[in-house]
Amino acid sequence: MWPTVHTLGIDRMSRDQRIALVLEIWETVRVEEPSSLLTDTQRNELRLRVAEDDASPEDVVPWEQVKALALARLNP
């Protein structure tokens, strides 16, 4: 079970103490190296898609057109 504000007694701290604690915790998170949010498979797929886009930059559909088509499907 994860510790909670109640089991750690944080709920009994003053507002200023809780804010100071949050800032201290945030600082420990901020300085850590971020873990990769993508798997190797996802990263490779993105590289492939970027390469395909770079090879054919004219082969795109503008966002406005994609949005209009999606909205048309929702509101027949």
Buried (B, 14 or more C-beta within 10 A) or exposed (E): EEEEEEEEEBEEBEEEEBEEBEEEEEEEEEEEEEEEEEEEEEEEEEEEEEEEEEEEEEEEEEEEEEEEEEEEEEEE
